[in-house]
């Protein structure tokens, strides 16, 4: 496990950013903290060849990974794809780790493709941005002033 098929982007690879990340069932981690299960029972998987997709909002995982993690469904959403608008399932409590950065997020289930996508919301929360020229993620400095400024900027632009 861990290796996912990368979408066929032959001829479209300029600016493509590929990352390695780890996804973990956050509920399992809480159960370990409370003493209900042992740490060996935590469902966690390293994933290689994850495409950074600035056109996607959420972390998007294939149904097979969601099933292996044992994630809890949290709702549904209308999803716009190349095939048109479809109904998608949202799953809760995925801990996402990229390098030293980690956070807990919702994810969208991908039912028709065997690869995962990293959308912009987790990247912003974790302080990461796409460096298309160098084809990697850039780790931004994280401190309360920068977070506050970004939150204020978003609130001002939403009015």
Helices and strands as residue ranges (DSSP letters): E 18-25, H 26-33, G 39-41, E 44-52, E 59-62, H 63-69, E 72-81, E 84-98, E 101-110, E 117-118, H 120-126, E 128-131, E 136-139, H 144-157
